Amino acid sequence: MNKKFVIEDESHAEWQGEYDSFEDAVKELEKRRDIPWNEKPNVCPCTSWKTCGRSYEIIEFNTDTRPWKEINRQLVLEVSSKESKWFLK
């Protein structure tokens, strides 16, 4: 089975990139964890961005099917003006 791992900001239904492995997607989110909430790519696209936040999930897809079939979804990182919260152990 061929797979892709997609970072999605679940709060805004925005895909934030496709990766060949879960580990590659986690590495990208580790970088974003250290970026302030009001700087790209963490700044929200909505007009209420000052009080909003990003909720990053990694979604695993089977790419052998059209459309891709979702296999798993995991919340990894939330970023807001209040805090950054990491959900992986």
N, C-alpha and C positions, 0 to 999 in steps of 0.2 A: 504494500500500500504506500502510495506517495502522500506526503504530508506537507503542509505549510502551517506556520504559526503566525498569527496576526495579532498585533497590538491594536486594541480598540479602546477609545475613550467612550465608555458605555454611557456616560452622562449626556454626551452630545452626538452619539451614534456616528463617530468619526473613526475610520480606519487610520492608523498611525504608522503602518509599515508591515511588510511581509518578511518573514525570516524562515530559514531552512531548518532551524532547531529551536526548541524551547529555551535552551541555554543562550542562544544569540538574542532572543527577544528579552530575556532577563537582563542581559548585559546592557541593552539599550535602556531599559527602565532603571537600572542602577545609575546610569548617567543622568537621566531625567530627575531622579531623586535628589540630586545635588544642584539642580537648576532652580532658581527662585520661582514661585508660583506666578509671578507677573512678567516672566520672560518666556520667549518662544523656546521650546514648543509647549510649555506648560500654561501659558496665558490662554484663557478660554476665548472661544470665538463669539460668545454672546455679548449683548450690551450690558449685562449685569456681571461682567467678568470680575469685578472687584469683590463680589460676595459669592462668586461661584467657584467651582473647582473641577479638576479632572479626576476621573475614576478609570484607571488603566487596567484592562483585563488582557490576558493572553488567551486567544482562541485557537484551538487545534482543529485543523480541517483535513479531511481526506480529499485530496485533489484529483483522485481517479474518477470522480463523478462530476457531472455538470448539471446543475450548479454544485459547487463544493458542498460536502456534507460535514456539518459541525460534529466533532467528536467530543470535545471537552472545552470548558470555559473556566478560567480561574482569575479571580481578582488578585492583583499583585501590588498595586500602588495607588494611593489617593493623594492628590496634591491640592492644597487650598491656601488661602491667606492665613489660616490658623495653624496648619501643620502639614507635614508630609508623613503619611502612614504606610509602612511596608508590611505586607501580609504574608510573605514567604518566610519560612523558618530556615 
